[in-house]
C-alpha cells in the first residue's frame, strides 16, 4: 500500500508574482507574429507564460494590413488585452519569405520590431520616469517565468544578457565572464566574429537607452545573423553588458521551433470545398 501525504494543492508561487508591482520595472515584450497554421498554438503558449508575469506589457505586431480577430481573441480570453497593444506592420514584398524559402534566407521581424520600438519610445516618454525593460520575445521560443525575474533586475542604462538553449548549432550559447563577472566574449561558433554573437532571446535592454539613442533600430541592410549586433551596437559595448542568470550559468530560455504540420489531406478537402476548420478558429 502506498500512502501519499499532501500538504497543499498549490505549487509554490514564483517570487516575481508576490512582489509589489510598483516596485518592478515594466517589461515591454515585443512579439512579431504572422499568420500560419501554428500561430494560435504558439501565441496561446506564449500568452499563458505572460499571464504569470504581472510586469510584462505585451507589444504584439502583426505582419498584416490590419489587426486580426485571432490575435485579439487570445488577448481577450487571457485578460491580456488590459496590458497589451496590438499593432500592425507589413513586411515589404522584397523581404517576404516565400513558402519554400529557408527561414534564415531573409531578415525576419525587422519591420515589426521597428514599429514596436517607435510605440515603446512614445510610451516611455509618456510614463517617464518609471524604469522599463525592452525584450524581443519571439512567439516560437520557450520561456521560464524565472527569466523575467532576472530581467527585472537590469539596471537603468544597462543591457542584461544570459544563456540561450538549443541555438546556433550548440546545446547552449552563452556569454563568457572573467573573474570580475565582466562579459569578455561569447562561446558562439556560428559567425563568432560578430561584435555581439548572441541570439535575440539572450538579451534585454533598459528602456532609457532607446530614449538616449533614438537611432537604435533594426535594419534590412545588414548581413544574415547581424540583427542582434545592429541593435546592440547603438546602445552598449560587450564589457558593459550586465550578466544575469546566476553568472550566465543557467538556461531560462530555449530557441525552440514548432514543426510545421502535415496538412496534405486538408489541402485535398479544401479543393473539394470541405475544409475541416470551417467555422472553427484553430
N, C-alpha and C positions, 0 to 999 in steps of 0.2 A: 504494500500500500504506500502511495506517495502522498504526502500532505504538503500543500502549498500555503505558505503564510503570506498574506497580502496586507500590507500596512496602509496602502493608499492606492487609489485607482489612477492617480495623476502622476505624470512624469515630472521631474524637477523642472522648474521654469528657468529658461536661459536668463542670465543676469541682465541682458540688454532689455528684456521685457519688464523688468522690475524697477528700472531707473526712471527718474523724473524726466519726462520728455523735454522739458525746458532746459535741462542740463546737457542734452545731446545735440550735436550738430545735425543740420538737415543733410541727408544724403540724397542728392539728385541722381537717381539711377536712370541712365539714358539707354533706351532699348529700341534699336531699329528693328522693324519687322515687315514682313511681306507675305502675301497670300501663297500658300502651298498646302497640300493635304494635311500636313502635320502641324500647321500653325496653331490651331486651337489647343492641341495637346501640349505643345511647347509653352504657350502662354499660360495655360492652366497650371502646369507645374511651376512655372516661374512666379505666377501670381500668389500661389499658396506659400511660397517662401517669403515673398514680400509682405504678405499678411502678418507674418510673425515678427516683422521688424518695424516698430512704430515710427522710427525717424526717417524712413525712406519716403521720398516723394517721387513717384514713378513718371518719367517723361517718355511716353511711347510715341514713336514717329513711324507712321506707316508709309510704305513706298506705294502710294496711290494718290489719285486725284482728290479723294475725299475720305473722311473717316468712315470706317466700316462698322456695321452692326455687330459683326463677330467680336471685334475688339471691345466695342462699347458694352456688349453683353457680359463679357468676362469682368470688366471693371465694376459693373453694377452688381453682378451676382456675388462678388467677393467684398463689396463695400469699398473697393479701392478707388472708385470714382470720386471719393471725397479727398483723396490725396494723390491725385494723378492729373496729367494733362495729356490729351490725345491730339497729336499734330500730324501733318502730312508733308511729304517732300518726295517728289518723283525723281528717281534716278534718270539722268539723261540717257537717251536711247543708245548712244555710242558706248556707254559703260554698263549697259544692262546685260546680265548673264543670259545666254540662250540655254535652252533645255539641256543640251549636250555639252555645254562648256564646263570644264573643271571649276570648282568653286573658288579656286585660287587665281584664276586666269585674269580677273578684273578686280579692281578695288571695290569692296562692298561697304555699304553704310556711310559713305562719305557725305552724301547729300543730307541724309537723315541726322547724322551726328552733328553736322554744322548747323542745321536748322534748330536742333535741340540746344546747342550752345548759345545761339542768339537768344532763345527764350530764357535760358538759365541766367544769362548776364542781366537781362531785364528784370528777372525775378529777384536776383541777388541785390540789384540796385534798389528795388522797392522794399526789400526786407533787411537791408543793412541795419545794424552791424552784426547780425547773428552769423555765427560760424557755419560754413557749409562745405560739403564734400561733393565732388563730381565723379561719378563712376560710370564707365561704359559697360553696361550689363547686357550682353548678347542673350537672345532668347533661347539658345540651344545649350548653354553651359549648365553645370550643376553646382549649386552654391550652398555652403554650410551657413547656417544662421550666425555661427561664431565669426565668420568673415566680417560681418557688419559691425560686430562689437569691436573687432580690431580696427576696422576702418574709421570708427567713431573716435579713435584716439589720434588721428592725424592732426598735427599741429597747424595752426594758421600759417599760410605761406609755404607749406611743405607738400611733397608728393610721397605718399605711402606706397611701399612695394612688398610683395610676398610671393611665395612659390605658386605655380600653376601645374596641376597634374595632367598627364596624358596629352602633351603638346610638343610640337617641334621635333617629333621623332623620338622623344625621350619619355620615360616614366614621369619625370618632373623637370621643369625648367625653373631655375631659382637664382636670386641674387647671391653673390658671394661677398662675405663680410670679412673685415680684418679683425684683429684682436680688440679694437676700439669700437666695434659694432658699426663701422662705416662701410657702406657699399663700395666695393672696388671693381666689380665687374659682374658677369653672369656666366652660367655654365652652358649657355645655348651652343648647339653645334650647327644649327641652320643659320647661315649668314652671320656668324659671330662678329664680323667687322662692323655691324650696325652700331651706332652710338648707344642705342638702347635696345639690345636684343631681348625683348620682353614681349609677352603676349598681352593683348588688350585687357584680358581678365586679371592681369597681375599688378595693376596699379590703380590708384585713385588720387585725385588732385584737389587740393584746397581751392574752394571757390574764389578766394581772394586773388589767386594767381590769374584767373581768367579775367578779372577786372583790371589787374595790373598790366596784363599783356593781351590787349584786345585783338591782336593779330593771330593769336594762337588758335589754330583750327586745322582740320584735315584737308588733304589736297589730292586731286587726281594726278598731279604732276610729280609723283614720286615712284620709285621702284617698288616692285612687289615686296611686301613684307616690311615696308618702311612707314606705315601709317602711325605706328606707336612712336617711332622716333620723330616723325613730323610734328606731332602734338607736344611731345615732351621736351624737344629741343628749345621750344619757346619759353618754357617755364622753369627749367631746372637743369642741374648737371648731375652726373652719376654720383659724385661724392656728397651731394646734398640730399639724396633720397633718404626717406625715413623707413628703415626696415621694420616690418611687423611680423606677426605670426611666430612669436617666440624666437626671434632672431632668424627668421626665414627658415625655420626647421619644421614647420607644419604645413600641410596641404589642406586648404579650406575651400578651394575651387578647382573644378575639373573641366577641361576643354572637351566636353562630350558632344556627340552629334547623333541625332536620331536617324536611323536608317530609313531611306525613302521606301514607302510601302509599295508592294507589287499590286498594281491596280489594273492588270491586263483584262481581268474579267469585268471590272467596272467599265472599262472603255468599250467592251462589247455591248454592255447594257445601254450605255449612252447612245451608241449608234442605233439601237433599237427603240430609243426614246423611253427607256425603262430604268433610269438611274436609281441606285439603291438609296440614295440620300435625298430623294425628292421630299421637300417639306421638312427636312431634318438638318439642323446645324451640327456638323461633325467636327 
